[in-house]
Amino acid sequence: MIIINMSQEDIKMPNHITNRITVNDKSLELSRFLNESGDFDFNTIIKAPKCLEDFNPHVGIIGKAENLLGLKIEESHPMLRNLKEQNRHSDIFNKLLERDLPDVVRACENYFECGYFYWNDFNKDNWDTKWNAYESTEIENDTIDFNTAWSSPYKVIEKIAEITKGSFTHEWADEDTGHNVGFSVYINGELSQQEELSKTKEGYELAFKLKGDEEYYELVNGQYQYKDEDD
């Protein structure tokens, strides 16, 4: 019996998404979204509940808490959903070991206090990405770059527009060059334009702009292709 309580994103290290916010309205100050260390911080925009801090349960704890509370399995990936359903009926999985008890209790307390067992659930629901922003650059020419895991933080960007009523452009590009790449334009806090550019010439060029690597590609019949190593 395989014991698993992992989302698809947890199976391997994430793809890193480079994000860039460029302010088109001088009244919008990006510095308001920096923490005390000077890093771009989603908690300055949509703050994570305090009860979720410093809690990193090992694989299986959340599943035990879900079972204990009788919650419905929420999993879109068919293979992972099937494994979780099998686990629900496993004596091994349902056996509550003494060493697990503090973490299971903590997870249940978190759920009752703030609606989430641990930080990962909150982050994906409220930030649209697995982790907080990381590797953020200093603000220069009203622009800041930062990385996110697996996906761009769409809800965070929407919240910035909502609370500032400002005008700015948000661009993003996956490390998988030419895929999961696009941009959004906000004017006076309202979404004016949004384009998903995956697998397009424009998408590759936006990825080159944000992440580089253009030396590994060549334009063939209007589309970018990875250069043959033998060339």
Stockholm file with secondary structure:
# STOCKHOLM 1.0

chainA/1-231         MIIINMSQEDIKMPNHITNRITVNDKSLELSRFLNESGDFDFNTIIKAPKCLEDFNPHVGIIGKAENLLGLKIEESHPMLRNLKEQNRHSDIFNKLLERDLPDVVRACENYFECGYFYWNDFNKDNWDTKWNAYESTEIENDTIDFNTAWSSPYKVIEKIAEITKGSFTHEWADEDTGHNVGFSVYINGELSQQEELSKTKEGYELAFKLKGDEEYYELVNGQYQYKDEDD
#=GR chainA/1-231 SS CCCCCCCGGGSSCCCEEEEEEEESSTTCCGGGGBCTTSCBCGGGTSCCCGGGTTCCCCTTHHHHHHHHHTCCCCCCSHHHHHHHHHHHTCHHHHCCCGGGHHHHHHHHHHHHHHSCSSHHHHHHHHTSSSSCCBSCCCCBTTEEEEEEESSCCHHHHHHHHHHHCCCEEEEEEESSTTSSEEEEEEETTEEEEEEECTTSHHHHHHHHHHHCCGGGEEEETTEEEECCTTC
#=GC SS_cons         CCCCCCCGGGSSCCCEEEEEEEESSTTCCGGGGBCTTSCBCGGGTSCCCGGGTTCCCCTTHHHHHHHHHTCCCCCCSHHHHHHHHHHHTCHHHHCCCGGGHHHHHHHHHHHHHHSCSSHHHHHHHHTSSSSCCBSCCCCBTTEEEEEEESSCCHHHHHHHHHHHCCCEEEEEEESSTTSSEEEEEEETTEEEEEEECTTSHHHHHHHHHHHCCGGGEEEETTEEEECCTTC
//
